[in-house]
Amino acid sequence: MRNMTENFYAAIFGYDEGILSDDHVLAAAIWRNLFNKHCDDPRELEIMVEYVRKQVQHLDAMPGEDLLLSGEVTWRPLVETNAQSIVKPALPTYNDEGL
């Protein structure tokens, strides 16, 4: 259990560092943790780096209040034919009690 916990925290640290850094660092973290150091097609790694960057932008564009009230997170598709850098998520609807 301790080994799994250490691996989990190392993966989270690597992803965090990659998100805050450049694509090379993020690609290395994805290659280590998601692909388990086995990736025959570099395009697959490139697609994942692009997806993580788009998804982080998408999540950053979501209002924090809406996330807390609804608990609903939307995910962008892995591959988009006409992707925009930031797509504003649809705002959730609430009932009369604000939920």
C-alpha positions in Angstrom: 0.0 0.0 0.0 2.9 2.4 0.8 4.5 1.7 -2.6 1.2 2.4 -4.4 0.8 5.7 -2.4 4.3 6.8 -3.3 3.8 6.0 -7.0 0.5 7.9 -6.9 2.1 11.0 -5.4 5.0 10.8 -7.8 2.6 10.7 -10.7 0.6 13.6 -9.4 3.8 15.6 -8.9 5.0 14.8 -12.4 1.7 15.8 -14.0 1.6 19.0 -12.0 5.1 19.9 -13.0 4.3 19.1 -16.6 1.2 21.2 -16.6 3.1 24.2 -15.1 6.1 23.6 -17.5 6.4 22.9 -21.2 5.2 20.1 -23.4 8.4 18.1 -23.0 8.0 17.8 -19.3 4.3 17.0 -19.6 5.0 14.4 -22.3 7.6 12.8 -20.1 5.1 12.5 -17.2 2.5 11.0 -19.5 5.0 8.6 -21.0 6.1 7.4 -17.5 2.7 7.2 -15.8 0.0 6.7 -18.5 2.0 4.7 -21.1 4.2 2.9 -18.5 7.3 3.8 -20.6 5.9 1.8 -23.6 4.7 3.9 -26.5 5.3 2.7 -30.1 3.6 5.6 -31.7 4.8 9.1 -30.7 1.6 10.6 -32.2 -0.4 8.9 -29.4 1.8 10.7 -26.8 1.4 14.0 -28.7 -2.4 13.6 -28.7 -2.4 13.0 -25.0 -0.3 16.1 -24.4 -2.7 18.2 -26.5 -5.7 16.7 -24.7 -4.3 17.5 -21.3 -3.6 21.1 -22.3 -7.1 21.6 -23.8 -8.8 19.9 -20.8 -6.9 22.1 -18.3 -7.9 25.2 -20.2 -11.5 23.9 -20.3 -11.5 23.2 -16.5 -10.0 26.6 -15.8 -12.8 28.3 -17.8 -15.5 26.7 -15.6 -16.8 28.9 -12.8 -15.7 27.5 -9.4 -19.1 28.2 -7.9 -20.8 26.1 -10.5 -18.4 23.2 -9.9 -19.0 23.3 -6.2 -22.8 23.6 -6.5 -23.4 21.1 -9.2 -20.4 18.8 -8.8 -20.6 18.2 -12.5 -17.4 18.3 -14.6 -17.6 18.2 -18.4 -14.8 16.7 -20.4 -13.7 17.6 -23.9 -13.5 14.9 -26.5 -10.0 13.3 -27.0 -9.9 14.3 -30.7 -11.8 17.3 -32.1 -12.0 18.2 -35.7 -12.4 21.9 -35.2 -11.0 22.5 -31.7 -10.8 25.9 -30.1 -8.2 26.7 -27.5 -10.9 27.5 -24.9 -14.5 26.4 -25.2 -16.7 28.0 -22.6 -18.6 25.2 -20.8 -22.4 25.3 -20.7 -23.5 26.8 -17.4 -25.4 24.3 -15.2 -29.0 25.0 -14.2 -30.1 25.1 -10.6 -33.4 24.5 -8.9 -35.1 27.1 -6.7 -32.9 26.3 -3.8 -29.8 27.0 -5.8 -29.0 23.3 -6.2 
